Amino acid sequence: MKHIVPMLIAFLLAAPMNAAELDKRYEEMGTLSITLGGDTRTLVIPYDTERDRAYAEQKVIMGSFLTINVLGRSVGEDGMPGSPMVQVTLQRRSGDMQLLSVEMFDEQGYAAPLSIGPDGGNGALTSFEMTEDNKVTATIEGELLRLADYTSVPKIADGATPQPTTISFSVTLPSLED
């Protein structure tokens, strides 16, 4: 089993994107790439124009912690955002931006994502830049671990092995006033 999971992950990431572009309902805010098992997959960070919903945002929590959340999605045959998807959460503490978590949701669904953070593998924000016009570029390096029972009491899945990964994204965030 411990050899099947890495091979399955590599197969899923090696699969080509199903659609060349997003449905007209969506605009591309940026891109997120994930390298896992030696294979790289590029995901889009969409903006839903019908629901006025950004898949990347910045918020100030408790009046002092700038938090950035980015969700990269694959594009389905119908042009709609699909799976796999990768969510990255960063937070500025004591002047420095830090990695809070990464979750990769694939064919195993929301209950068993691959994760970096308090419940999963180790990782670090290795580069970060945010310009005055809210363009963010960042790179995370670490090891994803498969979780079980993520939606209730998260724990590392039986037989899970660390999967070295690099995640990079570039996105222009809506301003804090929006």
C-alpha positions as CSV (number, residue, x, y, z in Angstrom):
1,M,0.0,0.0,0.0
2,K,2.8,2.4,0.8
3,H,4.1,2.1,-2.8
4,I,0.6,2.4,-4.4
5,V,-0.2,5.9,-2.9
6,P,2.9,7.7,-4.3
7,M,2.4,6.0,-7.7
8,L,-1.3,7.1,-7.7
9,I,-0.4,10.6,-6.8
10,A,2.3,10.8,-9.6
11,F,-0.3,9.4,-12.1
12,L,-2.9,12.0,-11.2
13,L,-0.5,14.9,-11.3
14,A,1.0,13.7,-14.6
15,A,-2.5,13.7,-16.3
16,P,-2.9,16.6,-18.6
17,M,-5.3,19.4,-17.9
18,N,-8.8,18.4,-19.3
19,A,-9.8,21.8,-20.7
20,A,-7.7,24.5,-22.3
21,E,-9.6,27.3,-20.6
22,L,-12.1,28.2,-18.0
23,D,-15.8,28.7,-18.8
24,K,-16.7,32.3,-19.6
25,R,-18.3,32.5,-16.1
26,Y,-14.7,32.6,-14.7
27,E,-11.7,34.8,-15.0
28,E,-8.1,33.7,-14.2
29,M,-6.7,35.6,-11.2
30,G,-3.4,33.7,-11.2
31,T,-1.8,30.3,-11.4
32,L,-0.5,27.8,-8.8
33,S,1.9,25.0,-9.7
34,I,2.6,22.0,-7.6
35,T,5.5,19.6,-8.1
36,L,5.0,16.2,-6.4
37,G,6.8,13.0,-7.2
38,G,8.8,14.7,-9.9
39,D,5.7,15.8,-11.9
40,T,4.5,19.4,-12.1
41,R,0.9,20.4,-12.6
42,T,-0.3,23.9,-13.1
43,L,-3.7,24.9,-11.7
44,V,-5.7,28.1,-12.1
45,I,-6.8,30.5,-9.4
46,P,-10.3,31.5,-10.7
47,Y,-12.6,34.4,-10.1
48,D,-16.4,33.5,-10.3
49,T,-17.9,36.5,-12.1
50,E,-21.5,35.3,-11.5
51,R,-21.1,35.0,-7.8
52,D,-18.5,37.8,-7.4
53,R,-16.3,35.2,-5.6
54,A,-12.5,35.3,-5.6
55,Y,-10.6,32.0,-5.1
56,A,-7.8,34.1,-3.6
57,E,-8.2,36.7,-0.9
58,Q,-6.5,38.7,1.9
59,K,-8.1,39.5,5.2
60,V,-6.9,41.1,8.4
61,I,-7.9,38.8,11.3
62,M,-8.2,40.2,14.9
63,G,-7.2,43.6,13.6
64,S,-3.5,42.6,13.2
65,F,-2.9,39.4,11.3
66,L,-2.8,39.7,7.5
67,T,-4.0,36.3,6.2
68,I,-3.8,35.2,2.6
69,N,-5.8,32.2,1.3
70,V,-5.3,30.9,-2.3
71,L,-7.2,28.0,-3.9
72,G,-5.7,26.6,-7.2
73,R,-8.1,24.4,-9.2
74,S,-7.8,22.1,-12.2
75,V,-10.2,22.8,-15.0
76,G,-12.7,20.1,-16.0
77,E,-13.8,19.2,-19.5
78,D,-16.8,21.6,-19.1
79,G,-14.5,24.5,-18.3
80,M,-15.6,24.5,-14.6
81,P,-13.1,24.5,-11.7
82,G,-12.6,20.9,-10.5
83,S,-10.2,18.6,-8.6
84,P,-7.5,18.2,-7.8
85,M,-7.3,21.4,-6.0
86,V,-4.6,22.9,-3.7
87,Q,-5.3,25.4,-0.9
88,V,-2.5,27.5,0.6
89,T,-3.0,29.7,3.7
90,L,-0.3,32.2,4.8
91,Q,-0.3,34.6,7.7
92,R,1.8,37.6,8.7
93,R,3.0,37.4,12.3
94,S,5.6,39.5,13.9
95,G,6.4,41.2,10.6
96,D,7.1,38.0,8.6
97,M,4.8,36.1,6.4
98,Q,4.5,32.5,7.5
99,L,3.0,29.3,6.1
100,L,-0.1,28.1,8.1
101,S,-1.2,25.2,5.9
102,V,-1.5,23.5,2.6
103,E,-4.2,21.0,1.6
104,M,-4.4,19.1,-1.6
105,F,-7.8,17.6,-2.3
106,D,-7.7,14.9,-4.9
107,E,-9.8,11.8,-5.7
108,Q,-9.9,10.8,-2.0
109,G,-12.1,13.9,-1.3
110,Y,-12.3,16.2,1.7
111,A,-11.9,13.6,4.3
112,A,-8.4,12.5,3.2
113,P,-6.4,15.3,1.7
114,L,-2.6,15.6,1.5
115,S,-1.5,18.2,4.0
116,I,1.4,20.4,5.2
117,G,0.8,22.0,8.5
118,P,-0.2,21.2,12.1
119,D,-2.0,18.0,11.1
120,G,0.2,16.9,8.2
121,G,3.8,17.2,7.0
122,N,6.5,19.8,7.5
123,G,6.9,22.7,5.2
124,A,8.1,26.3,5.0
125,L,7.5,29.4,3.0
126,T,10.8,29.8,1.1
127,S,10.0,33.0,-0.8
128,F,7.3,35.6,-0.6
129,E,6.7,39.0,-2.3
130,M,3.7,41.2,-2.2
131,T,3.7,44.4,-4.2
132,E,1.7,47.6,-3.5
133,D,-0.9,46.6,-6.2
134,N,-1.5,43.3,-4.3
135,K,0.3,41.0,-6.6
136,V,1.6,38.0,-4.5
137,T,4.2,35.5,-5.5
138,A,5.2,32.8,-3.2
139,T,7.0,29.4,-3.0
140,I,6.4,26.7,-0.4
141,E,8.6,23.6,0.0
142,G,7.9,20.7,2.2
143,E,6.4,17.2,2.5
144,L,2.7,16.5,2.1
145,L,1.2,13.7,4.3
146,R,-2.1,11.9,3.6
147,L,-4.6,12.5,6.4
148,A,-7.6,10.5,7.5
149,D,-10.8,11.8,9.2
150,Y,-9.9,15.4,8.2
151,T,-13.5,16.6,8.5
152,S,-13.8,15.4,12.1
153,V,-10.6,14.4,14.0
154,P,-7.6,14.7,11.6
155,K,-4.8,12.3,11.9
156,I,-2.1,10.9,9.6
157,A,-3.5,8.0,7.5
158,D,-2.1,4.5,8.2
159,G,0.9,3.9,6.0
160,A,1.2,7.5,4.8
161,T,4.7,8.5,3.8
162,P,6.0,12.0,3.3
163,Q,5.7,13.2,-0.3
164,P,8.3,16.0,-1.1
165,T,6.6,18.9,-2.8
166,T,7.2,22.4,-4.1
167,I,4.2,24.8,-4.6
168,S,4.5,28.2,-6.3
169,F,1.8,30.7,-7.0
170,S,1.4,34.1,-8.5
171,V,-1.9,36.0,-8.1
172,T,-3.3,39.5,-7.9
173,L,-5.5,39.7,-4.8
174,P,-8.5,41.9,-4.4
175,S,-7.7,44.9,-2.1
176,L,-8.7,44.7,1.5
177,E,-11.4,47.4,0.9
178,D,-13.3,45.2,-1.6
